[in-house]
């Protein structure tokens, strides 16, 4: 077993909030929990599996985070030296 750096990955990205913890929550509940968990620099892990409602909650999450003053960056943006 190798660590990420030994495998050629210079950085490891870990989420701050995982929407899977929302279980069988409604779209509104997923959005509310995700927005409530927001913090500067947070990384949200969302899921695209068939049973997931994350994709349906995404527009609410984006609107709520923008309304709260948050913006969005790519992993490349936040990991650049």
N, C-alpha and C positions, 0 to 999 in steps of 0.2 A: 504494500500500500504506500503510495507516494502522497506528499503534501502538494498543494496547488502550485507552489513555486517550482518544486522539483519537476512537476509535470509540464512546465513551460507557461504557466499562467502567472503573470507578474502581480496580479491583485486578486483578492477574493471578495466578492460582493455578497453581503448578507442583508436580507430584508429587515426592516424595523417593524413592519406589520404584515401579517399574512391573512388575507381575506378568507382562507379556508377555515379559520377559527370561527367563522360565522355560521358554519354548519348548514342547516337547511333554512337559513334566514331569508326573509323577503328581500327584494331589490332595495326597498327603502331602508331596511335595517342594515344591509351591507353598506350602503352609501353613508348612512349616519355613523356607523362604527368606524368606517375608514376615515371620514372627515374628522371625527372626534380624536382619532389617533394621530392626526397630522402634527408634525413638528418640523422646524427647519432642518433640512438635510435628510428627512425620512425617505426610506425606500419601501414602497408598497409592492408586495408580491400578490399578483392576481392570477386567476386560473381560467383557462379557456376550455375545460372539459365540458362534455355535453351536458352533464348535470349541473354545472356551475351557472350561477346567475350573475357572475361578475361582469360579463360583457354588457348585460342589460343595465347594470348599476353604473357603468363607467361614465356615461354622460352626466349623471347626477353628481358623481364624485368630482369630476373635472369642474363642473359649474360651482359646486360648493367650495372647493379648494381655491378656485380663482376669486370667488366672492370674499373669502377669508384672507386674500392677499398673497396666496401662494402662486408660484410659477412652476414650470416643468423643465427639467434638463434630462439629457441622456446620460447613461452610465459613462460614456466617453467624456462628456463635459465635466462630470464631477470627479473623474479619476485622472484627468490630465494633470501633468506636473506643473 
